[in-house]
Each structure stands twice: as structure tokens, then as C-alpha cells.
Amino acid sequence: MSAAPVIEQLSRETGISTAAALFDKIPPHPVDPVLSPLFRRGGLPRGELVTVTGELSLSCGLATIAAATREQKWCAGIGLGEPSVSSIADLGVDLDHFVNLATPGEDWLRVASILIESFDIILVDPGFAPSASERARLLAKIRERRMSLISLRPMSGSTEQIEITDTRWSGAEHGRGRLQSCLVRVRSQTGTHRFLLPGPSGTPTSVPAGTLEVVAGGGSAGTANVAAEARAVPAEDTDTNADTADDPRWSAITQLRKVISHVG
């Protein structure tokens, strides 16, 4: 018995589409140009589940939806806690098109199933992993509504997986100053990418030429990162800046280091 008539019938049913149709006929939601290379089709796929995991996954997820909100696409956050409104705006999100719901972890799936009907993008930090049947129903609704769901935790059925593997903050030198940007390394189906998240202006920024590489497999503030930063200090600064050397607090820290080293 030929399967062609069955396939043709199913293709006419609401919410049932082939993978080719999803890829070829539904344009993705736009993303920041710096984030575009992370996705196979250059944007946030519609009708699909995407996972964004690792350190700074929330910031990366918010940065991913920012361009869509500026094009008046409605986005909702579920289980994200109470992130700073100013920080969300700094990442480029149009607050007039973003709704953050303080949802208990055990209710995320029920709330997501309701919001799928009316929102273009949902960003969720799920409180639990859905069962196989629950996940199947969720994915079917996502496909039917042709919306995008971003999970900040690994979830089976995702078509694109974005993982932040390394981070390194910069801006605070010798314990002084303020954090200005964070260099991140990200792995996705399209390869490994580096960019600043946030950049100096808050939004994702391309890595400037000459920026030090994130230490492979080292997390965010490991000894290797400190050593790499030390090698980047110009020779005339190796004895610390003049104002730092005269700071009694820095002298106390230096003396404490000597004591700890001696005890060790």
C-alpha cells in the first residue's frame, strides 16, 4: 500500500507540516546580527523548540528575542524570576512587547500551553522536564502556531541547541573599576562562536581584533584566565598603576597574599 495518499492528506491538516515546509516556507524571527551566525537559518526558527544553556543563558535568551520585540512581535517569559527591567532593556528588548510572568516551576508547562496560542515567542526556564507525551503535545502546538519556544534548560525535541561554554568578564582591574563586558564562547550546530555579551553598550557586540581568547574548558574565573589577563598587561604596568600602588587597601591585599603564600 502506497503511503503517498496518507501523506498528502496529513499535509492538508491544520498544524501538520513537513520538515521541508518548516525550513523553506517559514522565515525565522530576526535576531541581532551578532547572534545570527548561531542559527542555521540566520534567525530564531519558527514552529520549533530551541535550547539556550550554560552560564549567561538568560542574557543570551533575552538578547535573542530583542530584535523580534522591536519588530512588534509579542514575547513572554516564564519562570525567569524577577530580572532587572533596566538590564532587559539594555539587551535591546522592547519592553512594550515583552511580558514576564512570575510562574511557579510546577506550573510552567500549563502556562506555556496557554500562551502558545497568542504569543510569537516564549522564553522559559522550565521547573521540570516534561514527560514524553507532554513534550509531544507541546511540540505539536508549537508547530501548529508557528511560534518559537526557547528553553533555558536542555530539552529533548529541540532543533537547535546553543550552549555557552566559556565566559570571561572584563573591566575590573586589580579589584578596581566596574564590569564592562563579557567575552563568551558559544557552541551551536553551526560551530563555535565568540562575541561580547553584554558588550560595552549592553547589547551583543562582535569581538574586537586582538581580544584574548576565552580559555578552553575553563569556565568563567579560573586561574588560567587570571594568568592570561596578567600576560596581557603591558610591561610598564606590571608593578600596578601608580595610584593603585599608593592605595593602602592594595598594600594590605599584597601583604595578605604574602602571608597566605607563606602559610601554604
C-alpha positions as CSV (number, residue, x, y, z in Angstrom):
1,M,0.0,0.0,0.0
2,S,1.4,3.4,-1.0
3,A,1.9,6.0,1.7
4,A,1.6,8.9,-0.7
5,P,-2.2,9.4,-0.3
6,V,-1.9,9.4,3.5
7,I,1.0,11.9,3.5
8,E,-0.9,14.1,1.1
9,Q,-4.0,14.0,3.4
10,L,-1.9,14.7,6.5
11,S,-0.2,17.7,4.9
12,R,-3.6,19.4,4.4
13,E,-4.4,19.0,8.1
14,T,-4.0,22.1,10.4
15,G,-0.8,22.0,12.3
16,I,0.8,19.2,10.4
17,S,3.7,20.2,8.2
18,T,6.8,18.5,6.7
19,A,10.3,19.5,7.8
20,A,11.0,20.9,4.4
21,A,8.0,23.2,4.7
22,L,9.1,24.4,8.1
23,F,12.6,25.1,6.8
24,D,11.7,26.6,3.4
25,K,8.4,28.4,3.7
26,I,8.5,29.9,7.2
27,P,11.1,32.7,7.6
28,P,12.8,32.8,11.1
29,H,12.3,35.5,13.6
30,P,15.0,38.2,13.2
31,V,17.9,38.2,15.7
32,D,20.8,40.6,16.4
33,P,23.3,40.4,13.6
34,V,26.0,39.3,16.1
35,L,23.8,36.3,17.1
36,S,22.7,35.4,13.6
37,P,25.6,33.0,12.9
38,L,24.5,30.9,15.8
39,F,21.4,29.7,13.9
40,R,21.4,27.5,10.8
41,R,18.9,29.8,9.0
42,G,20.2,33.0,10.4
43,G,17.4,33.6,12.8
44,L,15.2,32.2,15.5
45,P,13.3,29.3,13.9
46,R,9.5,29.4,14.0
47,G,7.5,26.3,14.8
48,E,10.4,24.8,16.7
49,L,11.9,24.4,20.1
50,V,15.4,25.9,20.8
51,T,17.5,25.4,23.9
52,V,20.0,28.0,25.2
53,T,22.0,26.7,28.1
54,G,25.1,27.4,30.2
55,E,26.2,30.5,32.1
56,L,24.5,33.7,31.0
57,S,21.8,31.7,29.3
58,L,19.1,34.1,30.4
59,S,21.0,37.1,29.0
60,C,21.6,35.2,25.7
61,G,17.9,34.2,25.5
62,L,16.8,37.8,26.1
63,A,19.3,39.1,23.6
64,T,17.9,36.5,21.1
65,I,14.4,37.8,21.3
66,A,15.3,41.5,21.3
67,A,15.1,42.1,17.5
68,A,11.8,40.4,17.3
69,T,10.3,42.6,20.0
70,R,11.5,45.7,18.2
71,E,9.5,44.4,15.2
72,Q,6.4,44.3,17.4
73,K,6.4,40.5,18.0
74,W,5.0,39.6,21.4
75,C,7.3,37.7,23.7
76,A,6.6,36.2,27.1
77,G,9.0,35.0,29.9
78,I,8.0,32.1,32.2
79,G,9.9,31.1,35.3
80,L,12.6,33.7,34.8
81,G,12.3,35.1,38.3
82,E,12.4,38.9,38.6
83,P,15.3,40.1,36.3
84,S,16.1,43.8,36.3
85,V,13.9,45.7,33.9
86,S,16.7,48.1,33.0
87,S,19.0,45.1,32.2
88,I,16.4,43.6,29.9
89,A,16.1,47.0,28.1
90,D,19.9,47.3,27.9
91,L,19.9,44.0,26.0
92,G,17.7,45.6,23.3
93,V,14.3,44.2,24.3
94,D,11.3,46.4,23.6
95,L,9.6,46.3,27.0
96,D,6.2,47.2,25.4
97,H,6.2,43.8,23.7
98,F,7.7,41.7,26.5
99,V,5.7,40.1,29.4
100,N,7.4,38.4,32.3
101,L,5.2,36.1,34.3
102,A,6.1,35.1,37.9
103,T,5.1,31.4,37.4
104,P,5.8,28.6,39.9
105,G,8.1,26.0,38.5
106,E,5.4,23.3,38.7
107,D,3.0,25.4,36.5
108,W,5.3,26.3,33.6
109,L,4.0,23.7,31.2
110,R,0.3,24.6,31.8
111,V,1.1,28.3,31.4
112,A,3.2,27.8,28.3
113,S,0.5,25.7,26.7
114,I,-1.9,28.6,27.2
115,L,0.5,31.4,26.0
116,I,1.4,29.5,22.8
117,E,-2.0,30.4,21.5
118,S,-1.3,34.1,21.5
119,F,2.5,34.9,21.7
120,D,5.1,34.8,19.0
121,I,8.0,33.7,21.2
122,I,8.1,32.2,24.7
123,L,11.3,32.2,26.8
124,V,11.0,29.7,29.6
125,D,13.2,28.3,32.4
126,P,11.3,25.0,33.0
127,G,10.8,23.9,36.6
128,F,10.8,20.2,35.5
129,A,11.3,18.1,32.4
130,P,8.1,17.2,30.7
131,S,7.2,13.5,30.0
132,A,7.4,12.1,26.5
133,S,3.6,12.6,25.9
134,E,3.6,16.1,27.4
135,R,6.6,17.0,25.2
136,A,4.9,15.6,22.1
137,R,1.8,17.7,22.7
138,L,3.9,20.8,23.4
139,L,5.9,20.4,20.2
140,A,2.7,19.8,18.2
141,K,1.2,23.1,19.5
142,I,4.5,25.0,18.7
143,R,4.4,23.7,15.1
144,E,0.7,24.4,14.7
145,R,1.0,28.0,15.9
146,R,4.4,28.5,14.1
147,M,5.8,30.3,17.2
148,S,9.2,29.8,18.9
149,L,9.9,28.4,22.3
150,I,13.3,28.9,23.9
151,S,14.1,26.7,26.9
152,L,17.0,27.7,29.2
153,R,17.5,24.0,30.1
154,P,18.2,21.0,27.9
155,M,15.0,19.5,26.5
156,S,14.5,16.6,24.0
157,G,13.0,17.6,20.7
158,S,14.9,20.9,20.3
159,T,16.0,21.5,16.7
160,E,18.8,23.9,17.7
161,Q,21.0,23.8,20.8
162,I,23.0,26.8,21.8
163,E,25.4,26.3,24.7
164,I,27.6,28.9,26.3
165,T,30.8,27.0,27.2
166,D,33.1,29.8,28.5
167,T,32.8,33.3,29.8
168,R,35.2,36.0,31.0
169,W,34.3,39.4,32.4
170,S,36.5,42.4,31.9
171,G,36.6,46.0,33.3
172,A,37.6,45.5,36.9
173,E,41.4,45.8,37.1
174,H,43.2,45.0,40.4
175,G,39.9,44.9,42.1
176,R,39.0,48.5,41.0
177,G,36.7,49.8,38.3
178,R,33.4,48.2,37.2
179,L,32.5,45.3,34.9
180,Q,32.1,46.5,31.4
181,S,31.7,43.5,29.1
182,C,31.8,39.7,29.0
183,L,33.6,37.6,26.4
184,V,31.7,34.4,25.7
185,R,32.3,31.3,23.7
186,V,29.2,29.6,22.3
187,R,28.7,26.3,20.6
188,S,25.8,25.5,18.3
189,Q,25.1,23.4,15.2
190,T,26.9,26.0,13.1
191,G,30.1,25.8,15.0
192,T,31.9,27.7,17.8
193,H,31.4,31.5,18.0
194,R,32.8,34.3,20.2
195,F,31.2,37.6,21.0
196,L,30.7,40.1,23.8
197,L,27.5,39.6,25.9
198,P,27.0,42.2,27.1
199,G,29.1,44.5,25.1
200,P,30.1,48.0,26.4
201,S,26.6,49.3,25.3
202,G,24.8,46.3,26.8
203,T,23.8,44.6,23.5
204,P,25.8,41.8,21.9
205,T,28.9,43.0,20.2
206,S,31.5,41.5,17.9
207,V,34.8,40.6,19.4
208,P,37.4,43.4,18.8
209,A,40.5,42.4,17.0
210,G,43.3,41.4,19.4
211,T,40.9,40.3,22.2
212,L,42.3,37.4,24.2
213,E,40.7,34.0,23.6
214,V,38.5,32.5,26.3
215,V,40.4,29.7,28.0
216,A,39.0,26.4,26.7
217,G,37.1,24.4,29.2
218,G,37.9,26.9,32.0
219,G,34.5,28.3,33.0
220,S,34.4,32.0,34.0
221,A,37.1,33.0,36.5
222,G,39.6,30.2,36.6
223,T,43.3,30.6,37.4
224,A,44.2,30.2,33.7
225,N,42.0,33.2,32.9
226,V,43.8,35.3,35.5
227,A,47.1,34.2,34.1
228,A,46.1,35.1,30.6
229,E,45.0,38.6,31.7
230,A,48.3,39.0,33.6
231,R,50.2,38.3,30.4
232,A,48.2,41.0,28.6
233,V,49.3,43.7,31.0
234,P,51.9,46.0,29.4
235,A,55.4,45.8,30.9
236,E,55.2,49.3,32.5
237,D,52.0,48.2,34.4
238,T,53.4,45.0,35.9
239,D,54.1,46.8,39.2
240,T,50.5,48.1,39.2
241,N,49.4,51.6,38.4
242,A,50.9,54.4,40.5
243,D,47.6,55.2,42.1
244,T,47.0,51.5,42.9
245,A,50.4,51.1,44.5
246,D,49.8,54.1,46.7
247,D,46.4,52.8,47.8
248,P,46.7,51.4,51.4
249,R,44.0,48.8,50.6
250,W,46.1,47.4,47.8
251,S,49.1,47.3,50.1
252,A,47.1,45.3,52.6
253,I,45.9,42.9,50.0
254,T,49.5,42.4,48.8
255,Q,50.7,41.7,52.4
256,L,47.8,39.3,52.9
257,R,48.8,37.4,49.8
258,K,52.3,37.1,51.1
259,V,51.1,35.7,54.4
260,I,48.8,33.2,52.6
261,S,51.6,32.1,50.3
262,H,54.0,31.6,53.3
263,V,51.4,29.6,55.2
264,G,50.7,27.4,52.1
